[in-house]
Amino acid sequence: MTAAISSRRRGTAQGRIVRARGVQRAFGARTVLRGLDLDVGPGEFVALIGASGCGKTTLLRLIGGLDQPDGGSIEAPDRRAVVFQEPRLLPWKRVQANVGVIYQGADRKERVRTALAEVGLDDHQDAWPIQLSGGQAQRVALARALVTDPELLLLDEPFGALDALTRIRMHGLVQQLVATHRPAVLLVTHDVDEAIVLADRVAVMRDGRIAAQHHIPAEAKRSRSDRQFAELRELLLAELGVAE
């Protein structure tokens, strides 16, 4: 079967930012993705959840152009950025150089300064990565991703290594950044609460395909003690085969 992955400028087919059809990916004898279909609209925030090993990160890497499918097709915009669980900062470069490493425009210096201010680190431009806390390092990674003004932001469990309080603060920061820059976002996470708080839609992966999708109403995000939040949490855990 022929595999295809293409990049397009703003507005992919029929207004989609991401369009994946019949995507297949195998590693040796192990098939990870089995004819998967997924759409992400402009400015939409989609969270992808599923059991470990179900193919979430594999799909994100394919959409990010970091790997190639064995079958099917993927359309994604040219301007896309990935933030991983580890910040992946260059230890021999200061913070400002890390943020600007993938952007070489004439306004690079100003863009870097603005990106660091947006993540609350404008006073850390000359710091070395080793001097940063885990949360600060991940904020630098977010600034590096957003300095290119991506149409698509791919987040691969970016808060998984952070403590609970820092995670909550990072959720608020991501919400602010997304509201400012308006990229489409695909978040891979194991945290059902995180998916509900951040996403407009949650897609559940199972057996290498999207098994279910649920839209998240704005009212459900107001409080984790809200009845609607609790009902969505219970539903998503059931989709994952987890009983509380």
NORZIFEN-V877105 format. One record per run of one state. SS is the DSSP state (2 for helix, 1 for strand, 0 for the rest). FROM is the first residue (numbers start at 1). TO is the last residue. If there is no record, write none. Layout:
# NORZIFEN-V877105
SS_FROM_TO ; SS_FROM_TO
This chain:
# NORZIFEN-V877105
0_1_2 ; 1_3_8 ; 0_9_12 ; 2_13_15 ; 1_16_27 ; 0_28_29 ; 1_30_41 ; 0_42_44 ; 1_45_50 ; 0_51_55 ; 2_56_63 ; 0_64_70 ; 1_71_77 ; 0_78_79 ; 1_80_83 ; 0_84_93 ; 1_94_94 ; 2_95_99 ; 0_100_107 ; 2_108_118 ; 0_119_121 ; 2_122_124 ; 0_125_127 ; 1_128_128 ; 2_129_131 ; 0_132_133 ; 2_134_146 ; 0_147_151 ; 1_152_156 ; 0_157_163 ; 2_164_181 ; 0_182_183 ; 1_184_188 ; 0_189_191 ; 2_192_198 ; 0_199_200 ; 1_201_206 ; 0_207_208 ; 1_209_215 ; 0_216_217 ; 2_218_221 ; 0_222_226 ; 2_227_239 ; 0_240_244
